[in-house]
């Protein structure tokens, strides 16, 4: 599991500017974090990085997990290679779908 480091660069009232390092990749906050849905791509992760100079994106672990062929690609290639994105990738757990009762998967399986 990658080590996470956070360095506070500046403070002002309740806000902070931070540098966060995750798995050797660096972010500076505040940052814009777009959500990428591989089932409904409107723009590619590569375009996020190259055209908009974004350091990170978010995607949904359940969306990636639910299709067996997609799941196998992710397992064999890793998420960065699969998305063709060399920045930081955050995933949410898919808990909203679990809460709504639309899926049959445990939180353990998503995180694994």
C-alpha positions as CSV (number, residue, x, y, z in Angstrom):
1,X,0.0,0.0,0.0
2,X,1.5,3.4,-0.9
3,X,2.6,5.7,1.8
4,X,0.9,9.0,2.0
5,X,2.6,12.2,3.2
6,X,1.1,15.6,3.7
7,X,3.0,18.9,4.1
8,X,1.1,22.1,5.0
9,X,2.6,24.9,2.9
10,X,0.4,27.8,3.9
11,X,-2.5,28.6,6.3
12,X,-5.1,31.3,6.1
13,X,-8.2,31.3,8.5
14,X,-9.6,27.8,8.2
15,X,-7.9,26.9,4.9
16,X,-4.6,25.3,4.1
17,X,-2.5,24.8,1.0
18,X,-1.0,21.4,1.2
19,X,1.4,19.2,-0.8
20,X,0.3,15.6,-0.6
21,X,2.5,12.8,-1.9
22,X,0.8,9.4,-2.7
23,X,2.8,6.6,-4.1
24,X,5.4,9.0,-5.4
25,X,2.8,11.2,-7.1
26,X,2.4,14.8,-5.8
27,X,-0.7,16.9,-5.4
28,X,-1.2,20.5,-4.3
29,X,-4.4,21.5,-2.6
30,X,-6.9,22.8,-3.1
31,X,-7.4,20.8,-6.3
32,X,-10.2,20.1,-8.8
33,X,-11.0,16.4,-8.7
34,X,-13.2,15.4,-11.7
35,X,-15.1,12.1,-11.6
36,X,-14.4,9.7,-14.4
37,X,-17.0,7.0,-15.3
38,X,-15.4,4.5,-17.7
39,X,-18.9,3.2,-18.6
40,X,-19.8,6.7,-19.9
41,X,-16.6,8.4,-21.0
42,X,-17.1,12.0,-22.1
43,X,-13.4,12.8,-21.9
44,X,-10.5,10.5,-21.4
45,X,-8.3,10.5,-18.3
46,X,-5.4,11.3,-20.6
47,X,-7.2,14.5,-21.8
48,X,-7.8,15.4,-18.2
49,X,-4.1,15.3,-17.6
50,X,-2.8,16.8,-20.9
51,X,-5.3,19.4,-21.8
52,X,-6.4,20.5,-18.3
53,X,-3.2,19.8,-16.4
54,X,-5.1,17.9,-13.7
55,X,-3.1,16.0,-11.1
56,X,-5.8,13.6,-10.0
57,X,-9.2,12.1,-10.8
58,X,-11.8,10.1,-9.0
59,X,-13.6,7.0,-10.2
60,X,-16.0,4.5,-8.7
61,X,-14.7,1.2,-7.6
62,X,-18.0,-0.6,-8.1
63,X,-18.4,0.6,-11.7
64,X,-14.9,-0.8,-12.4
65,X,-15.6,-4.0,-10.4
66,X,-19.0,-5.0,-11.8
67,X,-17.9,-6.0,-15.3
68,X,-15.8,-9.2,-15.2
69,X,-13.7,-8.3,-18.3
70,X,-13.0,-4.8,-16.9
71,X,-12.2,-6.3,-13.5
72,X,-9.7,-8.7,-15.0
73,X,-8.0,-5.9,-17.0
74,X,-7.7,-3.8,-13.8
75,X,-6.2,-6.7,-11.9
76,X,-3.7,-7.5,-14.6
77,X,-2.7,-4.0,-15.7
78,X,-3.4,-1.8,-12.6
79,X,-5.7,1.2,-12.5
80,X,-3.1,3.7,-13.8
81,X,-2.3,1.8,-16.9
82,X,-5.9,0.8,-17.5
83,X,-7.0,4.5,-17.3
84,X,-3.9,5.7,-19.2
85,X,-3.4,8.3,-16.4
86,X,-0.2,8.9,-14.5
87,X,-1.6,11.1,-11.9
88,X,-3.3,10.2,-8.6
89,X,-6.4,8.1,-8.9
90,X,-8.9,8.1,-6.0
91,X,-11.8,5.6,-5.9
92,X,-14.9,5.7,-3.9
93,X,-16.3,2.4,-2.5
94,X,-19.6,2.2,-4.3
95,X,-21.3,2.5,-0.9
96,X,-24.2,4.5,-2.5
97,X,-25.0,1.6,-4.8
98,X,-24.8,-0.7,-1.8
99,X,-27.0,1.5,0.3
100,X,-29.6,1.6,-2.5
101,X,-29.5,-2.2,-2.6
102,X,-28.6,-2.4,-6.3
103,X,-25.6,-4.6,-5.9
104,X,-24.6,-7.8,-4.4
105,X,-21.0,-7.3,-3.3
106,X,-19.4,-6.8,0.1
107,X,-17.3,-3.7,1.0
108,X,-14.4,-6.2,1.6
109,X,-14.6,-7.3,-2.1
110,X,-14.6,-3.7,-3.3
111,X,-11.6,-2.7,-1.2
112,X,-9.6,-5.9,-2.1
